[in-house]
Amino acid sequence: MAKSSASAARSNAEAAPTLIVDNRKARFRYEVLETLETGLVLVGTEVKTLREGKAHLEESYARVDDGELFLVGAHIEEYSHGNRANHKPTRRRKLLLRKAQIRKLEAKVAQKGLALVPLRLYFNTRGIAKLELGVCRGKKTHDKRESAKQKDAKREMREGR
């Protein structure tokens, strides 16, 4: 049997991940050495707010505490139709990884100058909220200038100047 056009359109829409928020400043401030996808432990009102796209990752980071990984400083606004059981916007959120992965990350972060920085927050193809976490090293000022020059050069080439 052939799929109806409505169900075919629905499956095509679900095929791509839905971006909630992209931490563009992190890619400017840090050199991303490695990325990995993590799950998040969220409450219901947080998921509803994320579906509205009201989240910020600018000043957030991840930290390993007692063998568990947490997202600190991420701002997910309160749900507009929530009640007194609404979530706190900047609470610590647990990130889901295997213990072996957490141990490897902890060892990398123990090295000088490395940090765990959230890069993107999105819903995967199944509609589950995921966080792309980067193991990053901070850029120096001259590296930032070089990145800006390369970005300008690429833009000029695209525009055909």
C-alpha positions in Angstrom: 0.0 0.0 0.0 1.2 3.5 -0.7 1.4 6.1 2.0 -1.1 8.9 1.9 0.4 12.3 1.1 -0.3 13.7 4.6 1.6 10.9 6.3 4.4 11.2 3.8 4.7 14.9 4.5 4.7 14.2 8.2 7.5 11.7 8.0 9.6 14.1 5.9 9.1 16.8 8.5 10.2 14.5 11.3 13.4 13.4 9.4 15.5 16.4 10.3 16.4 17.5 13.8 14.7 20.7 15.0 17.1 23.3 16.3 16.0 25.1 19.5 19.1 27.2 20.2 22.6 27.5 18.8 25.4 28.8 20.9 27.2 30.8 18.2 29.4 32.7 20.7 30.9 29.5 21.9 32.3 28.7 18.5 33.8 32.2 18.4 35.3 32.1 21.9 36.4 28.4 21.9 38.2 26.0 19.6 36.0 22.9 19.5 38.2 19.8 19.8 35.5 17.1 20.1 31.7 17.0 20.1 29.2 14.6 21.6 25.4 14.2 21.9 23.9 14.0 25.4 20.4 13.6 26.7 18.9 15.9 29.3 16.7 15.3 32.3 13.9 17.8 32.0 10.5 18.4 33.6 7.4 18.8 31.5 7.2 22.6 31.6 10.8 22.8 30.4 10.0 20.7 27.3 7.0 22.8 26.5 9.1 26.0 26.7 11.8 24.4 24.5 9.1 23.6 21.9 8.4 27.4 21.9 12.1 28.0 21.4 12.7 30.1 24.6 16.1 29.0 25.8 19.6 30.6 26.1 23.0 28.8 26.3 25.4 31.8 26.2 26.9 31.7 29.7 26.3 28.0 30.3 28.8 25.2 30.8 28.9 21.5 31.8 30.6 20.2 34.9 31.3 16.7 36.3 30.1 16.4 40.0 30.4 13.0 41.8 30.7 11.1 38.6 27.6 12.7 37.1 27.5 15.4 34.4 25.4 18.6 34.9 24.5 21.5 32.7 25.0 24.7 34.7 23.8 28.2 33.8 21.5 27.4 30.9 18.4 29.5 30.9 15.1 27.9 29.9 12.3 30.5 30.5 9.3 29.6 32.7 6.4 28.2 30.8 3.9 30.9 29.9 0.9 28.8 30.9 2.5 27.2 33.9 1.3 27.4 37.5 3.1 27.4 40.8 4.7 24.0 39.9 6.6 25.8 37.1 10.4 25.1 36.8 13.2 27.4 37.9 14.8 29.0 34.7 18.4 28.5 35.6 18.4 25.2 37.6 21.2 22.6 37.2 20.1 19.9 34.7 21.5 16.5 34.6 23.1 15.3 31.3 22.8 11.7 30.3 25.9 9.8 29.3 27.4 6.4 30.1 29.8 6.3 33.1 32.8 5.5 30.9 32.1 8.5 28.7 31.8 10.7 31.7 35.1 9.4 33.1 36.8 10.1 29.7 35.4 13.7 29.7 36.5 14.2 33.3 40.1 13.2 32.4 40.1 15.6 29.4 38.8 18.5 31.4 41.5 17.9 34.0 44.0 18.9 31.3 44.9 22.5 31.3 42.5 24.9 29.6 39.8 22.5 28.5 36.1 23.1 29.2 32.8 21.4 28.4 30.7 23.9 26.5 27.1 23.4 25.2 27.0 24.1 21.4 23.5 23.3 20.3 20.1 22.3 21.9 17.7 20.5 19.6 15.0 17.9 19.2 16.2 14.8 17.4 14.2 12.9 14.8 12.2 11.2 17.5 11.3 14.5 19.2 13.6 14.0 22.2 15.6 17.0 23.5 19.4 16.6 23.0 22.4 18.8 23.7 25.5 18.9 21.6 28.4 19.3 24.0 31.9 20.3 23.0 35.2 19.7 24.6 36.8 23.1 23.9 39.9 25.1 24.4 39.7 28.9 24.8 40.9 31.0 21.9 43.4 33.8 22.3 42.6 37.2 21.0 44.7 36.8 17.9 42.9 33.5 17.1 39.6 35.3 17.3 40.8 37.9 14.9 42.0 35.2 12.5 38.6 33.5 12.7 36.9 36.8 11.9 39.2 37.4 8.9 38.5 33.9 7.5 34.7 34.4 8.0 34.9 37.7 6.1 36.9 36.2 3.3 34.4 33.3 2.9 31.5 35.8 2.8 33.3 37.9 0.1 33.9 34.8 -2.0 30.2 33.8 -1.8 29.1 37.3 -2.8 31.6 37.3 -5.7 33.6 40.4 -4.9 
